[in-house]
Amino acid sequence: MSADFFKSRKSAAVFKHGILSRYPVVFASKTGKDVDGNRVVFLDGYAGCGEYDDGQPGSPLLLSRCAEFVKDYRDVLGFFVEQDRANFDNLERVLKEKGGATKRILRRGSLDEHLPELLATAQGASLFAFLDPFGPALDFDLVKSTLLGRPPWPPTEVLLHFSVLSVARMGRAVHIARTKGSGLSDSDKKIAERLDRFLGGAWWQDHFARVDDEDDEQRATDIAMEVCSVYETRMTANTRYRSIRMPVRPRPDLLPKYVLSLFTANSEGAWHFADALGKAGREWAVAWKEELLSKGQSPGQASLFGDTPLVTVDGYVSEYRQTWISIIADNIDRLLREVGSFRLADKVPEVYGPTLGQACTPDVRAAVKSRSGKAWVNTGKGDFWKEMFRRP
């Protein structure tokens, strides 16, 4: 972990925190409704120190605020795990001072160590697990067998941080060491073992065998993204789960640093997660532009008068919304040709396409209404994403 990680929140973190400030509210509202006592547990398995040095909230405070938002109709418990002593001490203080009245359990140590208590605590409650380690620190079996292996009811969902940057760097390093013919050093062996544990086996090595140049960051990142896709497929194989993934970049012209993957068994969960992604992505678009402005760089073309255009969410949406609507409408039309009748909530990544992380539900609704009664049957009203789409 970098010493200055918590000094300030970068644009890539804005995306993640935009999701955490929204989606857990939806999860608690939807999944806690029919649970005995309306019980919901939020797990933050790698909680960190609670907030950034500049006062911006970290994931523990964001989850606590979500719990506060639904406290009148849901009984939410926050379960926070942090291994680093200094971070844990700070986390305790921050949650005591700013975490509100939400019930919470704080444990110092590893997630593996405290998972039995978490599972016992969450028995009979719906569980939202946020797993955001520094690099590939997770155990594949812990996620698949233990968390996703919980009984179908009450629901469980896992939002997982897959570090593309770390997997690319570590996978490339192990492969280059192997090509030198002298065998792996003890350090390289530890890296390989760590990736094996995280990815659920040594299968990833075949992918990185295609790295020809140890300095080719683009190639290594592309392969790490492939590995992430296979990882999600392996994680959901023979389960009731699907994954919705969002690559996150510091800004659009840079390589992705990580992927946020939601593992959910519910179509409605996938739909609302995509909506949260769109709203968070708009905040990210403003954040990366503001970062450039703070460094004296322009995020885009200046006006005719030479001044820099004001960066706002509304301005971003106004500029791109019609393009999003058109893309989504074309995606729906193509899906109807390829698969016939379907529900939007069952085809979330395909419906959004490249607009995932930018567009949200009102934009899909507008796309539906733009061709309603002409190309397909659906009014775009109410919970239109639950209804069957078909041609007239």
Protein Blocks (a to p, Z undefined) as FASTA:
>chain_A
ZZklmmpccfklmmmmmmmmmmmmmmmmmmmmmgghiiacdddfbnonopafkopacfkl
mmmmmmmmmmmmpccddddddfblklmmmmmmmmmmmnojbdcdddeddfklmmmmmmmm
mgoiacddddddehjfbcfklmmmmmmmpcfbdcddddddddfklmmmmmmmmmmmmmno
nopafklmmmmmmmmmmnopaklmmmmmmpmbfklmklmmmmmmmmmmmmmmmmmgopab
dcddddddfbfkbccfbdcddddfbfklmmmmmmmmmmmmmmmmmmmmmmmmmnopafbd
cdfkopacdddfklmmmmmmmmmmmmmmmmmmmmmmmnopadfklmmmmmnmmmgokacf
klmmmmmmmmgoklpgcehiajlklpccddZZ
